[in-house]
Amino acid sequence: MTRTEIEEKVKAFLIDDLEIEEENIFPEAKLKEDMGIDSLDYVDIVVIVEKNFGFKIKPEEMTKVKTLSQFYDYIESKVG
């Protein structure tokens, strides 16, 4: 899976499932501060990532992920 495919899938579920406005979705966006992702959203993200990308997110690994770009990097490292 390419980086572009990862970004497209992530963008789709952020808009469709988490109802985040498209203008708030950019690589440097901070997940909590800019996109408003809270602890309940993280639960949804875990389920969505497992369904779309085929791996389970480890909570201790997600503590290092602060921006959308870092989230793309994290997924890419798992599926690459």
Summary of the structure (lengths in Angstrom):
residues: 80
radius of gyration: 11.3
end to end distance: 6.8
largest distance: 28.8
contacts: 197
relative contact order: 0.19
helix: 60%
strand: 2%
